[in-house]
Amino acid sequence: MYYIINPLIEFIAAVIAVFFLSNKRVGWFAIFPVFLMLVVFFEIMGNVIFFYWHQTNNYWWYNAYLPIQFSFISWVIYKICKPYFNSKPFVLLGLATFISFYLFESIQSHFVGYSNTTKTIFSIWVILMCFIFYYKFLQKEENLSLSSHPEFWIMTGIFFFYFVSTAANLFFEYLASYNKNQIRPVRYTIFLILNIILYGSFSYAFICKHKQTILQPTS
């Protein structure tokens, strides 16, 4: 059931993105539908490779997706943080680190394994960038409504997803050593809930952005 629900959640978010971000005035948000369609494609093909092609694992497929995820999330963080502080050096340093670790792990596994260490380092970097954003965001003396601020909800979805998923990944091996069969469904459930939070936050942000474009005066 997890493998059916997860792509469905991503697909719904992609449809919402296409519907609410069709206006040219949404700016850089317009790239979200493309990214989410890629996410759906990789998710569905990952299931096909494992369940229908009966491959031993699909680690190599999801590992091929990591550079896309790293690049997009880093770019989104850069765009959101740019008005509040100079995030470019942080993003460039982060990308250089990710690429180095990703290539090292991929070569070591002959490009058939999953770069788990790289994913953990990336997640920690994302969490730190979110903390910096929240700090700078709260320092700004602006009369903003958080309930209708799309960038805030994008960052909040990203923060919750990477914060909890990092903790789950770090402790999963420890917990699985006690009862692997019992822990695995719990881990799937955690990630299912995280996906709902992430793509739910994204979808809400898309709606907020759409409302902003309606309220903006035409030039």
Helices and strands as residue ranges (DSSP letters): H 2-20, G 24-31, H 32-47, I 48-52, H 59-81, H 88-108, H 116-139, G 146-148, H 150-176, H 180-215
